[in-house]
């Protein structure tokens, strides 16, 4: 099991065998968008798993992608940052997309393994209200893409198991992650949930998707949270001033 980059050495011990492994490769999650308007949640990192992958008696470089960096300032209005890729042999999982912010340029949720959620609707920035990041088939899902001006709710980032929730028909929750029992005897572990969207003076904020997604923030209130470490989950979107203005980093 690798949570930081390293080398996997495989030894073939049976003459004439064709060794195969099961793998789970998850990229870094995207961070939520931030600023004084509700930012979308970050998308989960790409989630790739399969059995029957042929290996040989050699060493394989393992690259573990980092989560998208959080915004920690007090005045910015920015998209979230993408996570970075993770690789094993010929398998590459794509970093999650950063969340969208309606006043940034560009403004929509970013594409990735799972896509970042859209920001909330505002008449002056209507073109960005439904612009979600797109996920990659076989790795993740799209971010939520439809938000309402009343209440001001951004959308959740996509998760490995489900699309991010819209802000006008739900709470802007992050998309659910997926469960795997790889390396954990008899237990399923959820990973790669999307980050929740932020809100403007309303509660609750967008919850993170199951598997470790970060919670969205609220103006002058609840702060956003990061995606859980070593899950590839997306961070929550930020919305506020001062200490509550920051965004959740990707896991």
Residue pairs with C-beta under 8 A, 6 or more apart in sequence:
1 183
2 8
2 62
2 64
3 64
3 230
4 64
5 61
5 62
5 63
5 64
6 62
7 59
7 60
7 61
7 62
8 59
8 60
8 62
8 88
9 58
9 59
9 60
10 19
10 21
10 55
10 56
10 57
10 58
10 59
10 60
11 57
12 19
12 56
12 57
18 54
19 54
19 55
19 56
20 51
20 52
20 53
20 54
20 55
21 53
21 55
22 49
22 50
22 51
22 52
22 53
22 182
23 48
23 49
23 50
23 53
23 88
23 91
23 182
24 47
24 48
24 49
24 180
24 182
25 46
25 47
25 48
25 49
25 86
25 87
25 88
25 91
25 92
25 93
26 44
26 45
26 46
26 47
26 48
26 86
26 93
26 160
26 191
26 192
26 231
26 232
27 45
27 46
27 65
27 83
27 84
27 85
27 86
27 93
27 94
27 95
27 96
27 112
27 113
27 232
28 45
28 64
28 65
28 66
28 67
28 68
28 83
28 84
28 85
28 86
28 95
28 96
28 232
28 250
28 251
29 42
29 43
29 44
29 45
29 67
29 68
29 83
29 95
29 96
29 157
29 192
29 195
29 213
29 227
29 231
29 232
29 233
29 234
29 235
29 250
29 251
30 42
30 43
30 44
30 45
30 67
30 68
30 80
30 81
30 82
30 83
30 95
30 96
30 97
30 98
30 99
30 110
30 112
30 114
30 116
30 133
30 157
30 195
30 234
30 235
30 250
31 42
31 67
31 68
31 69
31 70
31 71
31 80
31 81
31 83
31 98
31 99
31 195
31 226
31 234
31 235
31 247
31 248
31 249
31 250
32 39
32 40
32 41
32 42
32 70
32 80
32 98
32 99
32 116
32 157
32 195
32 197
32 198
32 214
32 216
32 217
32 224
32 234
32 235
32 236
32 237
32 238
32 247
32 248
33 39
33 40
33 78
33 79
33 80
33 98
33 99
33 100
33 101
33 104
33 109
33 116
33 119
33 154
33 198
33 237
33 238
33 247
34 70
34 71
34 73
34 76
34 77
34 78
34 80
34 101
34 224
34 237
34 238
34 239
34 245
34 246
34 247
35 71
35 75
35 76
35 77
35 78
35 101
35 103
35 104
35 238
35 239
35 245
36 75
36 77
36 219
36 239
36 240
36 241
36 245
37 77
37 101
37 102
37 103
37 119
37 120
37 122
37 152
37 200
37 239
38 119
38 120
38 147
38 152
38 153
38 154
38 167
38 197
38 198
38 199
38 200
38 216
38 219
38 237
38 239
39 80
39 99
39 100
39 101
39 119
39 154
39 197
39 198
39 216
39 237
39 238
39 239
39 247
40 80
40 99
40 100
40 101
40 109
40 116
40 117
40 118
40 119
40 132
40 143
40 144
40 154
40 155
40 156
40 157
40 164
40 172
40 197
40 198
40 237
41 99
41 116
41 117
41 143
41 144
41 154
41 155
41 156
41 157
41 164
41 172
41 174
41 194
41 195
41 196
41 197
41 198
41 206
41 208
41 213
41 214
41 216
41 234
41 235
41 236
41 237
41 248
42 68
42 80
42 83
42 96
42 97
42 98
42 99
42 116
42 117
42 157
42 194
42 195
42 214
42 227
42 234
42 235
42 236
42 237
42 248
42 250
43 96
43 97
43 98
43 99
43 109
43 110
43 112
43 113
43 114
43 115
43 116
43 117
43 133
43 135
43 140
43 143
43 157
43 158
43 159
43 164
43 175
43 194
43 195
43 234
44 96
44 113
44 114
44 140
44 157
44 158
44 159
44 160
44 174
44 175
44 177
44 192
44 193
44 194
44 209
44 211
44 213
44 227
44 232
44 233
44 234
45 65
45 67
45 83
45 86
45 93
45 94
45 95
45 96
45 112
45 113
45 114
45 140
45 192
45 232
45 233
45 250
45 251
46 85
46 86
46 92
46 93
46 94
46 95
46 96
46 112
46 113
46 114
46 136
46 139
46 140
46 232
47 93
47 113
47 114
47 139
47 140
47 160
47 177
47 178
47 191
47 192
47 232
48 91
48 93
48 138
48 139
49 180
49 182
53 89
53 91
55 89
60 88
60 89
61 87
62 87
62 88
63 85
63 86
63 87
64 86
65 83
65 84
65 85
65 86
65 93
65 95
65 232
66 83
66 84
66 250
67 83
67 226
67 227
67 232
67 235
67 249
67 250
67 251
68 80
68 81
68 82
68 83
68 95
68 96
68 98
68 235
68 249
68 250
69 81
69 249
70 226
70 235
70 246
70 247
70 248
70 249
71 78
71 80
71 81
71 238
71 245
71 246
71 247
72 246
73 245
73 246
74 241
74 242
74 245
75 245
76 245
77 101
77 103
77 104
78 101
78 104
79 98
79 99
79 100
79 101
79 104
79 106
79 107
79 108
79 109
79 110
79 116
80 97
80 98
80 99
80 100
80 101
80 110
80 116
80 235
80 237
80 247
80 250
81 98
81 250
82 95
82 96
82 97
82 98
82 110
82 112
83 95
83 96
83 112
83 113
83 232
83 250
84 95
85 92
85 93
85 94
85 95
86 92
86 93
86 232
87 93
93 113
93 139
93 232
94 112
94 113
94 136
94 139
95 112
95 113
95 250
96 112
96 113
96 114
96 115
96 116
96 140
96 157
96 158
96 194
96 232
96 234
96 250
97 109
97 110
97 111
97 112
97 113
97 114
97 115
97 116
97 133
97 134
97 135
97 143
97 157
97 158
98 109
98 110
98 112
98 116
98 133
99 109
99 110
99 116
99 117
99 119
99 133
99 143
99 154
99 157
99 195
99 197
99 234
99 235
99 237
99 247
100 107
100 108
100 109
100 110
100 116
100 117
100 118
100 119
100 128
100 131
100 132
100 133
100 143
100 154
100 155
101 107
101 119
101 128
102 119
102 120
102 122
102 125
102 128
102 129
103 125
107 119
107 125
107 127
107 128
107 131
108 116
108 118
108 128
108 131
108 132
108 133
109 115
109 116
109 117
109 118
109 119
109 131
109 132
109 133
109 143
109 145
109 155
109 157
110 116
110 133
111 133
111 134
111 135
111 136
112 133
112 135
112 136
112 140
113 135
113 136
113 139
113 140
113 160
113 232
114 133
114 135
114 139
114 140
114 141
114 142
114 143
114 157
114 158
114 159
114 160
114 164
114 175
114 192
114 194
114 234
115 132
115 133
115 134
115 135
115 140
115 141
115 142
115 143
115 157
115 158
115 164
116 132
116 133
116 143
116 157
116 158
116 234
117 132
117 133
117 143
117 144
117 145
117 154
117 155
117 156
117 157
117 158
117 164
117 172
117 174
117 194
117 195
117 197
117 206
117 237
118 128
118 129
118 130
118 131
118 132
118 143
118 144
118 145
118 146
118 147
118 154
118 155
118 167
119 125
119 128
119 129
119 147
119 154
119 155
119 237
120 129
120 147
120 148
120 149
120 152
120 153
120 154
120 155
120 167
120 197
120 200
121 129
121 147
121 148
121 149
121 152
121 167
121 168
122 129
122 149
122 152
123 149
129 146
129 147
130 145
130 146
130 147
131 145
132 142
132 143
132 144
132 145
132 155
132 158
132 164
133 142
133 143
133 157
133 158
134 142
135 141
135 142
135 143
135 158
135 163
139 160
140 158
140 159
140 160
140 192
141 158
141 159
141 160
141 161
141 162
141 163
141 164
141 175
141 194
142 158
142 163
142 164
143 155
143 156
143 157
143 158
143 163
143 164
143 175
143 194
144 155
144 156
144 157
144 158
144 163
144 164
144 165
144 166
144 167
144 170
144 172
144 175
144 197
145 155
145 166
146 155
146 166
146 167
146 168
146 169
147 153
147 154
147 155
147 166
147 167
147 168
147 172
147 197
148 167
148 168
151 199
151 200
151 202
152 199
152 200
152 201
152 202
153 167
153 168
153 171
153 172
153 197
153 199
153 200
153 202
153 206
154 167
154 172
154 197
154 198
154 199
154 206
154 216
154 237
154 239
155 164
155 165
155 166
155 167
155 172
155 197
155 206
156 164
156 165
156 172
156 173
156 174
156 175
156 194
156 195
156 196
156 197
156 206
156 209
156 213
156 216
157 164
157 174
157 175
157 194
157 195
157 196
157 209
157 213
157 234
158 164
158 174
158 175
158 194
158 234
159 174
159 175
159 176
159 177
159 178
159 192
159 193
159 194
159 209
159 210
159 211
159 213
159 233
159 234
160 175
160 176
160 177
160 178
160 191
160 192
160 193
160 211
160 232
161 175
161 176
161 177
161 178
161 192
161 209
161 210
161 211
162 175
162 176
162 194
162 209
163 175
164 172
164 173
164 174
164 175
164 194
164 197
164 209
165 171
165 172
165 173
165 174
165 175
165 197
165 206
166 172
167 197
167 206
171 196
171 197
171 204
171 205
171 206
171 207
172 196
172 197
172 198
172 199
172 205
172 206
172 216
172 237
173 194
173 196
173 197
173 206
173 207
173 208
173 209
174 193
174 194
174 195
174 196
174 206
174 207
174 208
174 209
174 213
174 214
174 233
174 234
174 236
175 193
175 194
175 209
175 213
176 190
176 193
176 194
176 209
176 210
176 211
177 190
177 191
177 192
177 193
177 194
177 209
177 210
177 211
177 212
177 213
177 231
177 233
178 190
178 191
178 192
178 211
179 188
179 189
179 190
179 191
179 211
180 188
180 189
180 191
181 187
181 188
181 189
190 210
190 211
190 212
190 231
191 211
191 212
191 231
191 232
191 233
192 211
192 212
192 231
192 232
192 233
193 208
193 209
193 210
193 211
193 212
193 213
193 227
193 231
193 233
193 234
194 208
194 209
194 213
194 233
194 234
195 206
195 208
195 209
195 213
195 214
195 215
195 216
195 224
195 227
195 233
195 234
195 235
195 236
195 237
195 248
195 250
196 205
196 206
196 207
196 208
196 209
196 213
196 214
196 215
196 216
196 224
196 236
196 237
197 205
197 206
197 216
197 236
197 237
198 205
198 206
198 216
198 217
198 218
198 224
198 236
198 237
198 238
198 239
199 205
199 206
199 216
199 217
199 218
199 219
199 239
200 218
200 219
200 239
201 218
201 219
201 220
201 221
202 218
203 218
203 221
203 222
205 215
205 216
205 217
205 218
205 222
205 224
205 236
206 215
206 216
206 236
206 237
207 213
207 215
207 216
208 214
208 215
208 225
208 227
208 233
208 234
208 236
209 233
209 234
211 228
211 231
211 233
212 227
212 228
212 231
212 232
212 233
212 251
213 227
213 228
213 233
213 234
213 235
213 236
214 224
214 225
214 226
214 227
214 228
214 233
214 234
214 235
214 236
214 248
214 249
214 251
215 222
215 224
215 225
215 236
215 248
216 222
216 224
216 236
216 237
216 238
216 239
216 248
217 223
217 224
217 236
217 237
217 238
217 239
217 240
217 244
217 246
217 247
217 248
218 239
218 240
218 244
219 239
219 240
219 241
219 244
220 240
220 241
220 244
221 240
221 244
222 244
223 238
223 240
223 243
223 244
223 246
224 235
224 236
224 237
224 238
224 239
224 246
224 247
224 248
225 235
225 236
225 248
226 235
226 236
226 248
226 249
226 250
226 251
227 233
227 234
227 235
227 248
227 249
227 250
227 251
228 251
229 251
230 251
231 251
232 250
232 251
233 250
233 251
234 248
234 250
234 251
235 247
235 248
235 249
235 250
235 251
236 247
236 248
237 247
237 248
238 244
238 245
238 246
238 247
238 248
239 245
